[in-house]
Amino acid sequence: MRECYGRWFYHNGNLYDCHEFRSSLVFEGESVYEVLRVVQGKPLFPEDHLQRLHHTLEMKKGVVNVSDREVMDAVKRIIRENDITEGNIKVIFNFEKARPGVSHFLVYRIEHHYPSPAQYQNGVSCILYQAERPRPTAKIIHHHLRLTIFNKLIETGTYEALLVNRQGMITEGSRSNVFFIRDNILYTAPDHLVLPGISRKYVISICREQGIPLKKEAIPVSGLSDLEAAFLTGTSIKVLPVSQIEDHTLPVSHPLLSTLMEAYDRLIEEHIQKEG
């Protein structure tokens, strides 16, 4: 899979042509990363992404001599130089095994596949996949797991894989967070079992503001038949209905789901207007 798109990428303070990009800069050693969505030429929720970046680096005990300002200056430079109005930007801190501290600081445009209007209206299908990320709350690239699941999704023709832990509990998507609705109560796995998604954070905030009941409890695979609805959240997908999990069919017209989709879209519009 091609990693870098557009004309230019940023590497350790300089711009280079994307034809010179080497995947080894990302997939050799260990890479801490963030993916920011660009809306109307502006990065969405940058402060939240920086906060999560710091969280992962603290867990890893990685030494980084790059300030938040330098990170955001590089992001804005890539947006400007590649003339990006809509799309996704990836920020990488790569650590080589043989060297202490960060070896490569990269910022570049990646390919994005946003859901179609039909997918927002009709929902998407998911499979269950037995897997646990070693450090669930850290945003670190696990190349082998990522590639294995990607091939499985291609093979099955499904949109997302929901990870199931050794206790038989559904924790998160391979590239998203997942919420379930049962008895008009929203369920999502506890924070320590999942990546703290930015979209997930804002959906939880919307629930608090609107008085929507929410429990941070993982749903067992055996409880799928009791669900009223389910949806995914993520940088690229926003709030996306799930219509099927394995052989379990789910309605996508639940009023609570519609409320959250509309509220999240409004939140994005307000953020972009504020960034002006």
C-alpha positions in Angstrom: 0.0 0.0 0.0 1.3 3.4 -0.9 1.8 5.6 2.2 2.5 9.2 1.1 0.2 11.1 -1.2 0.3 14.6 -2.6 3.4 16.5 -3.8 5.4 17.2 -0.7 6.2 15.5 2.7 7.9 17.0 5.7 10.9 15.2 7.3 13.0 16.5 10.1 12.6 20.2 9.2 12.6 20.0 5.4 10.2 19.4 2.6 10.8 16.6 0.1 9.1 15.3 -3.0 6.7 12.4 -2.2 8.5 10.3 -4.8 11.4 10.2 -2.4 9.3 8.9 0.5 10.5 5.6 2.0 8.0 3.4 3.9 10.9 2.2 6.1 10.8 5.7 7.8 7.5 4.7 9.3 7.4 0.9 9.5 10.9 0.1 10.7 11.4 0.6 14.5 8.4 1.9 16.3 6.2 4.8 15.2 3.9 7.0 17.4 1.4 8.7 15.2 -1.7 10.9 14.8 -4.1 11.4 11.8 -5.7 14.8 11.6 -8.7 15.5 9.3 -8.5 18.7 7.2 -11.9 20.5 6.7 -12.1 23.6 4.6 -8.3 23.8 4.7 -8.1 23.7 8.5 -7.0 20.8 10.8 -9.8 19.6 12.9 -9.4 19.4 16.7 -5.6 19.9 16.7 -5.3 20.5 20.4 -6.9 17.1 21.1 -4.5 15.3 18.8 -1.5 17.0 20.4 -2.8 16.0 23.8 -3.1 12.3 22.7 0.3 12.5 21.1 1.8 13.5 24.4 -0.1 10.7 26.2 1.4 8.1 23.9 4.9 9.5 24.1 4.7 9.5 27.9 3.6 5.9 27.9 6.5 5.0 25.5 8.9 7.2 27.4 10.1 8.6 24.1 12.4 11.5 23.9 11.2 14.1 21.4 12.8 17.5 20.9 9.9 18.9 18.8 7.5 21.5 20.3 3.7 21.6 19.7 4.2 24.7 17.7 6.7 22.9 15.4 4.2 20.1 14.9 1.4 22.3 14.0 3.6 24.6 11.8 4.6 21.4 9.9 1.0 20.3 9.6 -0.1 23.7 8.3 2.8 23.8 5.9 1.9 20.4 4.4 -1.7 21.6 4.0 -0.6 24.8 2.3 2.1 23.3 0.1 -0.1 20.5 -1.1 -3.1 22.8 -1.5 -5.3 20.5 0.7 -8.9 21.6 1.2 -10.3 18.2 2.4 -8.2 15.2 3.4 -6.1 13.5 6.1 -2.7 14.4 7.4 -0.4 11.9 9.3 2.1 13.0 11.9 4.8 10.4 12.8 7.5 10.2 15.4 9.6 7.2 14.5 12.0 5.6 16.9 14.8 3.4 15.5 15.7 0.5 17.8 19.4 1.2 17.7 19.2 4.9 18.6 17.7 6.7 21.6 15.2 9.4 21.0 13.2 10.3 18.0 14.9 9.4 14.7 12.3 10.7 12.2 9.6 13.4 12.5 7.3 13.2 9.5 4.2 14.9 8.4 2.5 14.0 5.1 -0.8 13.6 3.3 -2.4 10.1 3.3 -5.1 8.6 1.2 -8.6 9.0 2.7 -11.8 7.1 2.1 -14.7 8.9 3.7 -18.0 7.1 3.9 -20.5 7.7 1.1 -23.9 9.3 1.7 -25.4 5.8 1.2 -23.2 4.3 3.9 -24.3 7.0 6.4 -27.9 6.3 5.4 -27.8 2.5 5.3 -24.9 1.6 7.6 -21.9 -0.6 7.1 -21.1 -4.2 7.9 -18.5 -5.5 10.4 -16.8 -8.7 11.3 -15.5 -9.9 14.6 -11.7 -10.4 14.9 -10.0 -12.0 17.9 -7.2 -9.6 18.8 -5.8 -7.2 21.4 -3.4 -4.4 20.8 -0.4 -4.6 23.3 -1.0 -1.1 24.6 -4.6 -0.2 23.8 -4.5 3.4 24.9 -1.3 4.2 22.9 -1.5 5.3 19.2 1.4 3.2 17.9 1.5 1.6 14.5 1.2 -2.2 14.6 2.0 -2.9 11.0 1.5 -6.7 11.0 -2.0 -6.5 12.7 -3.0 -3.6 10.5 -2.1 -5.5 7.3 -3.6 -8.8 8.5 -7.0 -7.1 9.2 -6.9 -5.1 6.0 -6.5 -8.3 4.0 -9.4 -9.9 6.0 -11.7 -6.9 5.3 -10.9 -7.2 1.6 -11.5 -11.0 1.7 -14.9 -10.6 3.4 -16.0 -7.4 1.7 -16.8 -5.8 5.0 -16.1 -2.3 6.3 -14.5 -2.8 9.7 -13.3 -5.4 12.1 -14.4 -5.2 15.7 -11.7 -6.5 18.0 -12.7 -9.2 20.6 -10.4 -9.8 23.6 -9.7 -13.0 25.4 -12.7 -12.6 27.7 -15.0 -12.5 24.7 -15.7 -8.8 25.0 -15.9 -6.4 22.0 -13.5 -3.5 22.7 -13.0 -1.3 19.6 -12.7 -1.3 15.8 -9.4 -1.9 14.1 -9.4 1.8 13.0 -12.3 3.2 15.0 -14.2 3.2 18.3 -17.5 1.4 18.6 -20.7 2.3 20.5 -23.7 0.1 21.1 -27.3 1.1 22.0 -29.4 -1.1 24.3 -32.6 -0.1 26.1 -31.8 3.5 25.0 -28.5 3.5 26.8 -25.2 4.0 25.0 -22.4 1.5 25.7 -18.7 1.8 24.9 -15.8 -0.2 26.3 -13.9 1.2 29.3 -11.1 3.8 28.6 -8.3 1.4 29.5 -9.3 -1.1 26.9 -9.4 1.2 23.9 -7.6 3.9 22.0 -9.0 7.3 23.3 -10.5 8.4 20.0 -11.0 12.1 19.5 -14.5 11.5 17.9 -15.3 9.1 20.8 -14.4 11.8 23.3 -16.8 14.3 21.6 -19.6 11.8 21.4 -19.3 11.2 25.1 -19.3 14.9 25.7 -22.4 15.3 23.6 -24.1 12.6 25.7 -23.2 14.5 28.9 -24.5 17.8 27.5 -27.8 16.3 26.3 -28.4 14.0 29.2 -28.1 10.8 27.1 -27.4 7.8 29.4 -23.9 6.2 28.8 -22.1 3.3 30.4 -18.4 2.5 29.8 -18.9 -1.2 29.7 -17.8 -3.6 27.0 -20.5 -5.7 25.3 -19.9 -9.5 25.1 -20.1 -11.2 21.7 -23.0 -13.2 23.3 -24.9 -10.0 23.8 -25.1 -8.9 20.1 -28.6 -10.2 19.7 -29.8 -7.8 22.5 -28.7 -4.6 20.7 -30.9 -2.0 19.3 -28.2 -0.2 17.2 -24.5 0.3 16.9 -22.2 2.8 15.3 -18.5 3.6 14.8 -16.6 6.8 15.4 -13.3 8.0 14.0 -11.4 10.9 12.3 -12.4 9.9 8.8 -15.8 8.4 9.5 -17.3 10.8 12.1 -20.4 8.9 13.4 -21.2 6.0 11.1 -24.1 3.6 11.6 -23.5 -0.2 11.7 -26.1 -2.3 9.9 -24.6 -5.7 10.4 -22.1 -7.5 12.7 -21.3 -11.0 11.4 -24.9 -12.5 10.9 -26.6 -10.0 13.3 -28.6 -7.3 11.5 -29.1 -4.0 13.2 -31.5 -1.1 12.4 -29.8 2.2 11.4 -32.9 4.4 12.1 -32.6 4.6 15.9 -33.5 8.1 17.0 -30.6 8.2 19.5 -28.2 7.4 16.7 -29.7 10.1 14.4 -29.4 12.7 17.3 -25.7 11.9 17.8 -24.8 12.0 14.1 -26.5 15.5 13.7 -24.9 16.8 16.9 -21.4 15.7 15.9 -21.7 17.3 12.4 -22.8 20.6 14.1 -19.8 20.3 16.4 -17.4 20.1 13.4 -19.1 23.1 11.8 -18.8 25.2 14.9 -15.1 24.3 15.3 -14.3 25.2 11.7 -16.2 28.5 12.0 -14.3 29.3 15.3 -11.0 28.6 13.6 -12.2 31.1 10.9 
